[in-house]
Amino acid sequence: MIVNLLAGFFFSYYFVNVAGFPNAIKAGFKMQRGARLKPFDCVTCLSVWTSAALFFLPHIYSEFLCIIFGAGFIGQKIK
């Protein structure tokens, strides 16, 4: 179960802060400055929904996301 939580957080952190996908989506749709794209621009919100989705998927998906995005998270912190 802890792997689901870590995978949800690592995915959300990488998605929002490292890759910056919400900013690209906002620019693509020409949204106003300061407009929210919840839950995709909030690490807390996205991690809750990602962890909830991973709860219903097989455990191998959680492990995969935890390894891949955990490495990205650690690499960002070490850099």
C-alpha positions in Angstrom: 0.0 0.0 0.0 2.9 2.4 0.7 4.0 1.8 -2.9 0.7 3.2 -4.1 1.1 6.3 -2.1 4.7 6.9 -3.2 3.9 6.2 -6.8 1.0 8.7 -6.7 3.2 11.4 -5.1 6.3 10.8 -7.4 4.1 10.8 -10.5 2.3 14.0 -9.4 5.5 15.8 -8.4 7.2 14.9 -11.7 4.1 15.8 -13.8 3.5 19.2 -12.2 6.9 20.5 -11.1 9.5 18.8 -13.3 7.9 18.2 -16.6 5.5 21.2 -16.4 2.7 19.6 -18.3 0.0 21.8 -16.8 1.8 24.9 -18.1 2.0 23.5 -21.5 -1.7 22.5 -21.5 -2.6 26.0 -20.3 -0.5 27.6 -23.1 -2.0 25.2 -25.7 -5.6 26.2 -24.8 -4.6 29.8 -24.3 -6.1 30.0 -20.8 -5.9 33.2 -18.9 -3.0 33.8 -16.6 -3.8 32.5 -13.1 -6.5 30.1 -14.3 -6.5 26.8 -12.5 -6.4 23.4 -14.2 -7.3 21.3 -11.1 -6.3 18.6 -10.3 -3.6 18.7 -12.9 -1.7 21.8 -11.6 -1.8 20.8 -7.9 0.6 18.1 -6.6 -1.6 17.4 -3.6 -4.8 17.0 -5.7 -3.2 15.0 -8.4 -1.5 12.6 -6.0 -4.8 11.8 -4.3 -6.5 10.9 -7.6 -3.5 9.0 -8.9 -3.2 7.0 -5.7 -6.9 6.2 -5.9 -6.6 5.0 -9.5 -3.6 2.9 -8.6 -5.5 1.3 -5.8 -7.7 -0.4 -8.4 -4.9 -1.4 -10.8 -2.6 -4.4 -10.4 0.4 -3.8 -8.1 2.9 -4.0 -10.9 1.7 -0.6 -12.2 2.3 1.0 -8.9 5.8 -0.5 -8.7 6.6 0.7 -12.2 5.5 4.3 -11.5 7.3 4.3 -8.2 10.6 3.3 -9.8 10.4 5.5 -12.9 9.1 8.7 -11.3 11.0 8.1 -8.0 14.2 8.2 -10.0 13.1 11.4 -11.6 12.2 12.9 -8.2 15.6 11.9 -6.7 17.5 13.1 -9.7 15.8 16.5 -9.5 16.6 16.8 -5.8 20.3 15.8 -6.3 20.7 18.1 -9.3 
